[in-house]
């Protein structure tokens, strides 16, 4: 088995639930960092296209099907509160 030498620079991190839900529509969430007991951070492996999704989100230029977005928010919340 080949061990990957990954650092935090290999991941995009956000504590914004709405943004995490949007990103996770296209990219898998690698893990949730709960180091800070008051705020969780959602981590995604940096891949081609991720920064463009984030930029489009903040520019309010991203078009998403509403039911898919709502379902994804529920899925991210379930993972956030379901994992220990």
Buried (B, 14 or more C-beta within 10 A) or exposed (E): EEEEEEEEEEBBEBEBBEBBBBBBBEBEBBEBBEEEEEEBBBBBBEEEEBEEBBEBBEEEEBEBEEEEBEEBBEBBEEBBEEEE
